């Protein structure tokens, strides 16, 4: 079943064309990697898919329904989650408070602002289950600011999953992480792949070639190659603009 389709997506900001006629179809349970040089349009593509930016032309479909003009916040309730290059957590608050806010955002009563979080027993039950599942329960009373950068990145991904999305977009999830933190993060991503469609933008080629099964390569906003790991590694244009000569 195809869950995400891009049809001739182009994006222009001012006089600069950032994406040109990008088309792609992703099926349920697939993991795709998006790679390419800096400035090739990778993050912009994720922004268009997730509603942060609207395409200048072309259409985005989620589960067969066009969503090109939907606002960013609507995508959570359409089954799509997104992480960013920079963490978007509430740094002064605790791990538990961040988790409670994320879960409350998925509820029908999310707009009730004057009632204390302490009065929602179901939120605390779900938060405990989430943090236990991903090994963060023991750190629940720590402020996010005091966590290691790796734990912050892991928490952001975990909070993106509380809405039970079917499509997950990850923008450079291992940037700035140590080798040990990357190993932990890879385990988290591998743990969600079988149940969701995952799209990863990543400069660490060892990581993305291990996690993803299919790839697109962008250069100056255009897809220059599409395929599996071996075909991408052997593609002459990809080697010229991104991977470099074979050693």
ABEGO torsion letter per residue (X at the ends): XBABBBBGBBBBBEABBABBGBBBBBBBGBBBBBBEBBGAGAAAAAAAAAGABBBABEBBBBGGBBAAABBAAAAAAAGBBBBBABBABBAABBAAAAAAAAAAAABAAAABAABBAAABAAAAAAAAAAAAAAGAAAAAABBAAABBAAAAAAAAAAAAAAAGBABBBBBGAABGBBAAAAAAAAAAAAAAAAABBBBBBBABAAAAAAABABBBBBBGGBBABBEBAAAAAABAAAAAAAAEBBX
